[in-house]
Every structure is written in structure tokens, then in C-alpha cells.
Amino acid sequence: MTENDLSSPLETPPAVSAQTSISQVGRATLQASLLRSPLASPLLLGFCLGAGAAWLLSDGQRRTRLLRGGLKLYDGLLGGLEELKEEVADLRAELDAERHGDA
């Protein structure tokens, strides 16, 4: 008999092989880390984002609504940027007029 055969009943049974033991330890470590901070793992975050995107894009009507909404948002942002550019150009013109008018 070996020392492993005489272990107390409260101890965990010895692993079948070294590979199984390492696999179980690695799996337990991974599970513990995922339970501690589930979104901290880039793999889990990527899986969740991919699953969400697949679900959103799986329906044709939903995909069409999303694309229309995205294009409206894009057009709105471009329009807002154009207005901002015009305001900046107007302010520059006013500042140039004040500088050259005072001289």
C-alpha cells in the first residue's frame, strides 16, 4: 500500500493521472475567475457581444430597423458637425473683422 491509499475520508481522492489533475485545477481556476468578475474576461465579453449581435441580426425586420436607425443617427451626426463647422467659420470671420477693424 502507498501513502495515497491511506488518505483520510475527508481528503479528496487522488487524481487518475497528472493530466486529469492539471485539467481539473485549470477548470476550477477558470470557473472561479469567471465567477469573481464575469465581464473582466475578454473571452466571455467577446462571447456575449457576439451572441448579442447574432441575435439582433438574425431577424430580417430587426436588422432593417437597426440599419435605418443607424443611418439616421449617422446623418444626424454629420448634420450636427456641418452646423458646428459653420458656426466656427462665422466666429472666425467675426474675430478677423474685429482684428482688422481695430487696426
Secondary structure as the mmCIF struct_conf table of DSSP 4:
data_model
#
loop_
_struct_conf.conf_type_id
_struct_conf.id
_struct_conf.beg_label_comp_id
_struct_conf.beg_label_asym_id
_struct_conf.beg_label_seq_id
_struct_conf.end_label_comp_id
_struct_conf.end_label_asym_id
_struct_conf.end_label_seq_id
TURN_TY1_P TURN_TY1_P1 GLU A 3 GLU A 3
HELX_RH_3T_P HELX_RH_3T_P1 ASN A 4 LEU A 6
TURN_TY1_P TURN_TY1_P2 PRO A 9 LEU A 10
BEND BEND1 GLU A 11 GLU A 11
HELX_LH_PP_P HELX_LH_PP_P1 THR A 12 ALA A 15
BEND BEND2 VAL A 16 SER A 17
HELX_RH_AL_P HELX_RH_AL_P1 ALA A 18 ARG A 36
TURN_TY1_P TURN_TY1_P3 PRO A 38 ALA A 40
HELX_RH_AL_P HELX_RH_AL_P2 PRO A 42 LEU A 57
TURN_TY1_P TURN_TY1_P4 SER A 58 SER A 58
BEND BEND3 ASP A 59 ASP A 59
HELX_RH_AL_P HELX_RH_AL_P3 GLY A 60 ASP A 102
#
